[in-house]
Amino acid sequence: MARNLCHRQRPGAEALAEISEVAALEALRANAKAVELLTARRWYVMKSAREAGATWAQIGEALGITKQAAHDFYSRKTEEQEKYLSDLHDTAAARAVLDE
């Protein structure tokens, strides 16, 4: 009886146990790619939040980091864009949201 209860609490436990190592590695690769894509988009969303009036403290809180870490991330990504994408990057608009 306890075994059935355990399976009811963990739906799909048997199916998860049968996932091959290769499938698990593929899932991890997909997860890493999703994180990479979302992190790449983070700069644009931070810029939009600042333009909408959010403080660095609010942005940091939303990301689960300090306001200084949020500011540093944004600043570092802005510098990278200026260096590598200068012809596609609006430096003035990007830097306008840096100051609080």
Secondary structure, 3 states (H helix, E strand, C coil): CHHHHHHHHCCCHHHHHCCCHHHHHHHHHHHHHHHHHHHHHHHHHHHHHHHCCCCHHHHHHHHCCCHHHHHHHHHHHHHHHHHHCHHHCCHHHHHHCCCC
